Amino acid sequence: MERPTWVPPGIDPSVPSVSRIYDYYLGGSHNFEVDREAARRAMEAYPGLPKIMQANRAFMRRAVRHAVREGVTQFLDIGSGIPTFGNVHEIAQAADPRAHVVYVDHDPVAVAHGRAVLQGDPQTAVLPADLRKPHDILTSDEVGRLLDLDRPVALLLVAVLHFVEDQDDPWAAVAELRDALAPGSLLVLTHATTDTGPIKPEEGQGVEGVYRNVGSPLLMRTHRDVARFFDGFELAPPGLVAMPDWRPDPADTAAAADEDRAMYVGFAGVGRKP
């Protein structure tokens, strides 16, 4: 197999990657057959997965615009994945050209491709780091250069916390990040669940099994457990809800007539630090 030019040195194309699987769901081209095969197995367990990812991305765009309307122009996107069309920096800078964005991911493919895409943009950076080590993120050169933590920051944890197991205490990681942010900062979050939408527990278990087999355990948490991530934040209306129900815009409403109910699988919310 010819090695694509976008693949950084040291990457084994025979090992699936969560970032590349997500890219495949969104219709991207930065994935290998091993990623597509893992995605197809997950879709056998629950065929609506691409619709979930599309709803996730649509919520992210609405939340970024909401942040800019609230006067927040600094974005820290942890677990950002491979940049695709309509990513955070494009949405934020379209709303306010002064917006600064730091993307964070521990997948070397996501980091390398992100740096290639963002080369020449002085208001963005890509940081190789892990959500489970907030101190490394907060003290990084990239954050120090682009983000002023004395002013409000929008912290994006979009479709990432369900990959952090309970034993790694993701609630403590979010709390450490929260405590480092200025009042007025926002937490933008989505999380997989079987509590909303048509997905059945056994279908959720099937999807979890596929991700476990590729080395990235995925946890479908309850509303109560996801709500705990917002401790210390004030949830903006309408609260922690299914992704399409968080402040749908007219385009979302127009598409609602024929939308797949799978889009309702997963929680979304935005909280503000008082």
C-alpha positions in Angstrom: 0.0 0.0 0.0 1.4 3.4 -1.0 1.8 5.6 2.0 -0.2 8.8 1.7 1.7 12.1 1.9 -0.3 13.3 4.9 0.8 10.4 7.1 3.5 11.5 9.5 6.6 9.3 10.1 6.2 6.6 12.7 2.5 6.0 12.1 1.5 2.3 11.6 -1.3 2.3 9.0 -2.4 -1.2 10.2 -3.5 0.1 13.6 -6.9 1.9 13.7 -7.2 5.4 15.1 -10.3 6.9 16.8 -9.5 10.2 15.1 -9.4 8.6 11.7 -12.6 6.6 12.4 -14.3 9.9 13.2 -13.0 11.4 10.0 -14.5 8.5 8.1 -17.9 9.0 9.7 -17.8 12.7 8.7 -17.0 11.8 5.1 -13.3 12.8 5.3 -10.4 11.3 3.3 -7.8 11.0 6.1 -8.4 7.4 7.1 -7.1 4.0 6.2 -9.0 0.8 5.4 -8.3 -0.5 8.9 -10.2 2.6 10.2 -13.0 2.1 7.7 -13.3 -1.5 8.7 -13.6 -0.6 12.4 -16.2 2.0 11.6 -18.2 -0.5 9.6 -18.2 -2.9 12.5 -19.4 -0.2 14.8 -22.1 0.7 12.3 -23.2 -2.9 12.2 -23.9 -2.6 15.9 -25.6 0.8 15.4 -26.1 2.1 11.8 -26.8 5.6 12.9 -23.3 6.5 14.0 -22.5 8.9 11.1 -25.7 10.8 11.9 -24.6 11.1 15.5 -21.2 12.5 14.4 -22.9 15.0 12.1 -25.2 16.2 14.9 -22.2 16.5 17.1 -20.4 18.7 14.6 -23.5 20.8 14.0 -23.8 21.4 17.8 -20.2 22.4 18.0 -20.6 25.0 15.3 -23.7 26.5 17.1 -21.9 26.5 20.4 -18.8 28.3 19.0 -21.1 31.0 17.5 -22.8 31.3 20.9 -19.4 31.7 22.6 -18.5 34.6 20.3 -21.8 36.3 20.8 -21.1 36.0 24.6 -17.8 37.9 23.9 -15.5 34.9 24.2 -12.9 34.8 21.4 -10.4 32.3 22.9 -11.0 28.6 22.3 -9.2 25.5 23.8 -10.4 22.4 21.9 -9.2 19.3 23.6 -9.7 16.0 21.7 -10.0 18.0 18.5 -9.2 15.2 16.1 -8.3 15.7 12.4 -9.3 19.2 11.2 -12.2 19.0 8.7 -14.2 21.6 6.9 -16.1 23.8 9.3 -13.8 23.3 12.3 -13.6 25.6 15.3 -11.1 28.1 14.0 -13.1 28.6 10.8 -16.4 29.1 12.6 -14.9 31.4 15.3 -12.8 33.5 13.0 -15.8 34.0 10.6 -17.7 35.3 13.6 -14.8 37.4 15.0 -11.5 37.7 13.1 -9.7 38.2 16.4 -10.4 34.6 17.6 -7.6 32.5 18.8 -7.8 28.7 18.9 -5.5 26.0 20.4 -6.3 22.4 19.3 -5.2 19.6 21.5 -5.0 15.9 20.7 -2.9 12.9 21.7 -3.2 11.2 18.2 -0.1 12.0 16.2 -2.0 11.8 12.9 -4.4 14.5 14.1 -1.6 16.6 15.4 0.5 16.3 12.2 -2.4 16.9 9.8 -3.7 19.8 11.9 -0.3 21.5 11.8 -0.2 21.1 8.1 -3.7 22.5 7.6 -3.1 25.5 10.0 0.4 26.4 8.8 0.5 30.1 8.3 -2.3 31.0 10.6 -0.7 32.8 13.6 -3.9 32.7 15.6 -4.1 28.9 15.8 -1.9 26.1 17.1 -2.0 22.3 17.5 -0.7 20.8 20.8 0.1 17.1 21.3 -1.2 16.4 24.8 -3.6 14.3 26.7 -6.8 15.4 28.4 -5.8 13.3 31.4 -2.9 15.6 32.0 -4.4 19.1 32.3 -1.2 20.6 33.7 0.7 19.8 30.5 -2.0 21.5 28.5 -2.3 24.6 30.7 1.5 25.2 30.9 2.2 24.5 27.2 4.0 27.0 25.0 1.0 27.0 22.6 -1.5 28.0 25.3 0.9 30.5 26.8 1.4 32.1 23.4 -2.2 32.2 22.1 -4.5 32.2 25.1 -4.8 34.7 28.0 -6.1 32.6 30.9 -7.0 35.8 32.8 -9.7 36.4 30.2 -12.7 34.0 29.4 -11.9 30.9 27.3 -14.3 28.5 25.7 -13.2 25.0 26.7 -14.4 22.5 24.1 -14.7 18.9 25.2 -16.6 17.6 22.3 -17.0 13.8 21.9 -13.9 13.2 23.9 -14.8 12.5 27.6 -16.5 9.2 26.7 -13.1 7.9 25.8 -11.7 8.5 29.3 -12.4 5.7 31.7 -13.8 6.2 35.2 -10.6 5.0 36.7 -8.8 8.0 35.2 -11.3 10.3 36.8 -12.2 12.6 33.9 -14.3 14.7 36.4 -11.1 15.7 38.2 -9.4 16.6 34.9 -12.3 18.8 33.9 -12.3 20.4 37.4 -8.6 21.2 37.1 -9.2 22.9 33.7 -12.2 24.8 35.1 -10.2 26.1 38.0 -7.5 27.5 35.7 -10.1 29.5 33.6 -11.3 33.0 34.3 -14.9 33.8 35.3 -17.1 34.1 32.2 -15.3 31.1 30.6 -17.5 28.4 28.9 -17.5 24.6 28.9 -18.8 23.2 25.6 -19.4 19.5 25.9 -21.0 16.5 24.2 -21.0 12.9 25.4 -22.3 9.5 24.2 -25.2 8.0 26.0 -27.9 5.4 25.7 -30.3 7.7 27.7 -31.4 9.7 24.7 -32.6 8.8 21.2 -33.5 5.3 19.9 -30.3 3.5 20.7 -30.8 0.4 22.8 -28.4 -0.7 25.6 -27.4 -3.8 23.7 -26.6 -1.6 20.6 -24.6 0.7 22.8 -22.7 -2.3 24.2 -21.9 -3.4 20.6 -20.4 0.0 19.7 -18.4 0.0 23.0 -17.1 -3.4 22.1 -15.7 -2.3 18.7 -13.9 0.7 20.3 -12.6 -1.5 23.1 -11.1 -3.8 20.5 -9.2 -0.9 18.8 -7.7 0.1 22.1 -10.0 3.1 22.9 -12.7 2.1 25.4 -15.9 4.1 24.9 -18.3 4.7 27.8 -22.0 5.5 27.4 -22.6 7.6 30.6 -25.9 8.5 32.2 -27.4 12.0 32.4 -26.4 12.2 36.0 -22.7 11.3 35.4 -22.4 13.7 32.4 -24.0 16.5 34.4 -21.3 16.2 37.0 -18.8 17.6 34.4 -20.6 20.9 34.8 -20.0 21.2 38.5 -18.8 24.8 39.0 -20.5 26.0 35.8 -24.0 27.4 35.3 -25.7 25.5 32.5 -27.1 27.8 29.7 -30.7 27.1 28.6 -31.9 24.6 27.5 -29.5 22.7 29.8 -28.0 19.3 29.1 -30.1 17.9 26.3 -30.0 15.8 23.1 -27.6 17.4 20.6 -30.2 18.6 18.1 -32.2 20.2 20.9 -29.5 22.6 21.9 -30.6 25.9 20.3 -31.2 24.6 16.8 -30.8 27.2 14.1 -33.2 27.7 11.2 -31.2 25.3 9.0 -31.4 22.6 11.6 -35.2 23.2 11.9 -35.6 23.0 8.1 -33.8 19.6 8.1 -35.8 18.2 11.0 -38.6 16.8 8.9 -36.5 14.0 7.5 -33.7 13.8 10.1 -32.6 10.5 11.5 -33.6 9.8 15.1 -30.0 8.6 15.6 -29.0 12.3 15.8 -30.6 12.4 19.3 -28.1 9.8 20.7 -25.8 11.9 22.9 -25.9 14.8 25.4 -24.9 18.4 24.6 -24.5 21.4 26.9 -22.8 24.7 27.5 -21.9 26.0 30.9 -20.6 29.3 32.1 -18.1 29.8 35.0 -19.6 32.4 37.3 
